[in-house]
Amino acid sequence: YFLCLYDFRFFFSRYYIKQVEDIAQRTDIRTMDFDIQQPILIEEAKRIGFERFQIGYPDGSVHSTTGHQANAGDRPFFKKAISGTSNIADVLFARIDLKMTIVVSAPIYGADGSIQGILSGVTSSSQLNDIVSNVDLEYEGYCFVINKAGEKMAGIDYTGIEKLDNDLTKENISGIEGLVKVEKNLRANIDR
């Protein structure tokens, strides 16, 4: 087997964060009127390739372009964006979609420069899997992506699963000791 270690945000950061930031600064999005925002965001999601967008409010509530509502105030992507930092979250189980997703978020600024809310683009984690599965190895093996905690972000089928796979937290590592050692070494070098 083979382990590819990338900070998965590399795949999405340049393009998707910029796209979400640009949309978040549109005058019609900055109105914070969901009746105005929703049809625009549905079209933008199709154009960019997100499954949906959601608008987050300072109280933590989010309204999705699918018509669903939830509270994301406890999620790291929400906390970062509402504090002014655009970001891509680690793969997470979405409460609205009930599946593993990737969330790209940016603050929405009002005319006075204050943060009025956040805009988040949401897509299935399978999109990252598609990228990783297209890595052409010159030998037998496979590729996957882990985050700083050692959780697999891509290279695994998360259909119907709510928790990220992590070899480092498995009690029985019989047969994968070498893989765990490599993951620990690579994880130690993330962000160096």
GUTILUM-622621 format. One record per residue (C-alpha): residue number from 1; chain; z, x, y. Coordinates in Angstrom, 3 decimals. Layout:
SITE; NUM; A; Z; X; Y
...
This chain:
SITE; 1; A; 0.000; 0.000; 0.000
SITE; 2; A; -0.282; 0.994; 3.632
SITE; 3; A; 1.761; 0.110; 6.657
SITE; 4; A; 0.163; -0.245; 10.068
SITE; 5; A; 2.745; -0.272; 12.810
SITE; 6; A; 1.748; -1.486; 16.228
SITE; 7; A; 3.706; -3.216; 18.901
SITE; 8; A; 1.793; -6.480; 18.404
SITE; 9; A; 1.935; -7.237; 22.103
SITE; 10; A; -0.754; -4.555; 22.517
SITE; 11; A; -3.308; -6.930; 21.012
SITE; 12; A; -2.518; -9.699; 23.451
SITE; 13; A; -1.004; -8.144; 26.537
SITE; 14; A; -3.968; -7.123; 28.630
SITE; 15; A; -6.005; -10.269; 28.174
SITE; 16; A; -3.624; -13.119; 27.472
SITE; 17; A; -0.836; -12.297; 29.926
SITE; 18; A; -3.391; -11.929; 32.718
SITE; 19; A; -4.994; -15.253; 31.762
SITE; 20; A; -1.656; -17.098; 31.777
SITE; 21; A; -0.587; -15.456; 35.056
SITE; 22; A; -3.856; -16.448; 36.715
SITE; 23; A; -3.568; -20.068; 35.577
SITE; 24; A; 0.100; -20.204; 36.636
SITE; 25; A; -0.946; -19.333; 40.196
SITE; 26; A; -3.535; -22.088; 40.555
SITE; 27; A; -2.615; -24.530; 43.306
SITE; 28; A; -2.905; -27.525; 40.963
SITE; 29; A; -0.527; -25.897; 38.449
SITE; 30; A; 1.925; -24.878; 41.171
SITE; 31; A; 2.342; -28.570; 42.097
SITE; 32; A; 4.748; -28.884; 39.121
SITE; 33; A; 3.345; -32.402; 38.661
SITE; 34; A; 2.660; -32.684; 34.919
SITE; 35; A; 0.209; -35.547; 35.384
SITE; 36; A; -1.953; -33.175; 37.413
SITE; 37; A; -1.278; -30.116; 35.229
SITE; 38; A; -1.851; -31.614; 31.767
SITE; 39; A; -5.626; -32.267; 31.814
SITE; 40; A; -6.280; -28.891; 33.444
SITE; 41; A; -4.159; -27.065; 30.888
SITE; 42; A; -5.808; -28.860; 27.953
SITE; 43; A; -9.180; -27.534; 29.146
SITE; 44; A; -7.796; -24.062; 29.842
SITE; 45; A; -6.269; -23.902; 26.329
SITE; 46; A; -9.691; -24.662; 24.830
SITE; 47; A; -11.364; -22.055; 27.040
SITE; 48; A; -8.906; -19.265; 26.260
SITE; 49; A; -8.195; -20.094; 22.630
SITE; 50; A; -4.611; -21.319; 22.773
SITE; 51; A; -3.617; -24.327; 20.709
SITE; 52; A; -1.715; -25.728; 23.662
SITE; 53; A; 0.107; -24.973; 26.904
SITE; 54; A; 3.556; -26.018; 27.977
SITE; 55; A; 5.272; -26.198; 31.339
SITE; 56; A; 8.893; -25.086; 31.464
SITE; 57; A; 11.396; -26.215; 34.063
SITE; 58; A; 14.474; -24.339; 35.346
SITE; 59; A; 16.767; -26.592; 33.271
SITE; 60; A; 15.104; -25.289; 30.069
SITE; 61; A; 13.072; -28.395; 29.284
SITE; 62; A; 9.395; -27.981; 28.404
SITE; 63; A; 6.530; -30.470; 28.423
SITE; 64; A; 3.643; -29.679; 26.101
SITE; 65; A; 0.033; -30.637; 26.654
SITE; 66; A; 0.309; -32.352; 23.247
SITE; 67; A; 2.727; -34.834; 24.818
SITE; 68; A; 5.818; -33.417; 23.102
SITE; 69; A; 8.979; -32.308; 24.866
SITE; 70; A; 11.649; -29.834; 23.816
SITE; 71; A; 14.221; -27.466; 25.252
SITE; 72; A; 13.388; -23.764; 25.270
SITE; 73; A; 16.085; -22.588; 27.665
SITE; 74; A; 17.707; -20.519; 24.908
SITE; 75; A; 14.510; -18.687; 23.953
SITE; 76; A; 13.969; -15.086; 25.143
SITE; 77; A; 10.393; -15.827; 26.327
SITE; 78; A; 11.730; -18.602; 28.557
SITE; 79; A; 14.609; -16.523; 29.951
SITE; 80; A; 12.276; -13.631; 30.808
SITE; 81; A; 9.652; -15.786; 32.494
SITE; 82; A; 12.133; -17.892; 34.473
SITE; 83; A; 13.569; -14.562; 35.700
SITE; 84; A; 10.126; -13.467; 36.912
SITE; 85; A; 8.769; -11.400; 34.002
SITE; 86; A; 5.571; -12.393; 32.232
SITE; 87; A; 5.866; -11.716; 28.512
SITE; 88; A; 4.708; -12.252; 24.969
SITE; 89; A; 7.437; -13.340; 22.575
SITE; 90; A; 7.855; -12.017; 19.076
SITE; 91; A; 6.421; -14.415; 16.533
SITE; 92; A; 8.793; -17.394; 16.466
SITE; 93; A; 9.218; -20.768; 14.810
SITE; 94; A; 8.162; -23.313; 17.422
SITE; 95; A; 10.239; -26.457; 17.673
SITE; 96; A; 7.262; -28.510; 18.825
SITE; 97; A; 4.677; -27.179; 16.365
SITE; 98; A; 7.078; -26.674; 13.435
SITE; 99; A; 5.327; -23.436; 12.492
SITE; 100; A; 5.276; -19.753; 13.391
SITE; 101; A; 3.637; -19.171; 16.776
SITE; 102; A; 2.965; -16.619; 19.472
SITE; 103; A; 4.022; -17.622; 22.995
SITE; 104; A; 2.640; -15.990; 26.160
SITE; 105; A; 4.587; -16.915; 29.307
SITE; 106; A; 4.421; -16.352; 33.045
SITE; 107; A; 6.447; -17.655; 35.976
SITE; 108; A; 5.048; -20.360; 38.243
SITE; 109; A; 5.794; -19.530; 41.867
SITE; 110; A; 6.148; -22.084; 44.630
SITE; 111; A; 4.630; -21.727; 48.104
SITE; 112; A; 7.868; -20.117; 49.295
SITE; 113; A; 7.699; -17.450; 46.544
SITE; 114; A; 10.532; -18.886; 44.469
SITE; 115; A; 10.124; -19.509; 40.752
SITE; 116; A; 9.532; -23.219; 40.160
SITE; 117; A; 8.994; -23.067; 36.390
SITE; 118; A; 7.050; -21.278; 33.687
SITE; 119; A; 3.675; -21.649; 32.037
SITE; 120; A; 3.426; -20.789; 28.338
SITE; 121; A; 0.323; -20.557; 26.187
SITE; 122; A; 1.041; -21.195; 22.511
SITE; 123; A; -1.067; -20.272; 19.498
SITE; 124; A; -0.530; -19.967; 15.775
SITE; 125; A; 0.702; -16.649; 14.421
SITE; 126; A; -2.324; -16.789; 12.130
SITE; 127; A; -4.389; -15.512; 15.077
SITE; 128; A; -2.555; -12.178; 14.874
SITE; 129; A; -3.004; -12.203; 11.090
SITE; 130; A; -6.747; -12.583; 11.594
SITE; 131; A; -6.801; -9.442; 13.749
SITE; 132; A; -4.707; -7.425; 11.297
SITE; 133; A; -6.712; -8.577; 8.268
SITE; 134; A; -9.867; -7.214; 9.902
SITE; 135; A; -8.470; -3.670; 9.955
SITE; 136; A; -10.762; -1.744; 7.603
SITE; 137; A; -8.778; 0.677; 5.456
SITE; 138; A; -10.674; 3.457; 3.709
SITE; 139; A; -8.420; 3.145; 0.668
SITE; 140; A; -6.608; 0.471; -1.300
SITE; 141; A; -3.785; -1.127; 0.616
SITE; 142; A; -2.920; -3.619; 3.279
SITE; 143; A; -1.747; -3.661; 6.837
SITE; 144; A; 1.041; -5.493; 8.622
SITE; 145; A; 2.843; -5.372; 11.953
SITE; 146; A; 6.597; -5.182; 12.475
SITE; 147; A; 8.718; -5.557; 15.581
SITE; 148; A; 11.719; -3.456; 16.650
SITE; 149; A; 14.006; -5.389; 14.296
SITE; 150; A; 11.711; -4.701; 11.341
SITE; 151; A; 10.507; -8.307; 11.137
SITE; 152; A; 6.901; -8.780; 10.059
SITE; 153; A; 4.865; -10.191; 12.930
SITE; 154; A; 1.531; -10.169; 11.083
SITE; 155; A; 0.053; -9.401; 7.711
SITE; 156; A; 2.005; -12.148; 5.980
SITE; 157; A; 1.274; -15.836; 5.433
SITE; 158; A; 3.950; -17.797; 7.295
SITE; 159; A; 2.631; -21.231; 6.355
SITE; 160; A; 5.655; -23.485; 5.832
SITE; 161; A; 8.128; -20.674; 6.591
SITE; 162; A; 10.665; -20.840; 9.412
SITE; 163; A; 12.167; -17.335; 9.253
SITE; 164; A; 10.480; -13.957; 9.673
SITE; 165; A; 10.251; -11.628; 6.659
SITE; 166; A; 12.230; -8.399; 7.010
SITE; 167; A; 12.357; -5.790; 4.237
SITE; 168; A; 15.249; -4.059; 6.019
SITE; 169; A; 17.575; -7.013; 5.469
SITE; 170; A; 16.692; -7.713; 1.843
SITE; 171; A; 19.588; -7.234; -0.549
SITE; 172; A; 17.392; -6.260; -3.496
SITE; 173; A; 14.841; -3.649; -2.485
SITE; 174; A; 14.124; -2.497; -6.015
SITE; 175; A; 10.498; -1.413; -6.122
SITE; 176; A; 10.065; -1.224; -2.343
SITE; 177; A; 12.468; 1.610; -1.496
SITE; 178; A; 9.592; 3.793; -0.249
SITE; 179; A; 8.264; 1.025; 1.961
SITE; 180; A; 11.721; 0.399; 3.444
SITE; 181; A; 12.089; 4.119; 4.201
SITE; 182; A; 8.712; 4.205; 5.978
SITE; 183; A; 9.542; 1.033; 7.942
SITE; 184; A; 12.885; 2.531; 9.067
SITE; 185; A; 11.202; 5.746; 10.220
SITE; 186; A; 8.431; 3.922; 12.056
SITE; 187; A; 10.843; 1.435; 13.598
SITE; 188; A; 12.868; 4.333; 14.990
SITE; 189; A; 9.769; 5.516; 16.864
SITE; 190; A; 8.837; 2.209; 18.538
SITE; 191; A; 8.845; 2.610; 22.342
SITE; 192; A; 9.182; 6.392; 22.203
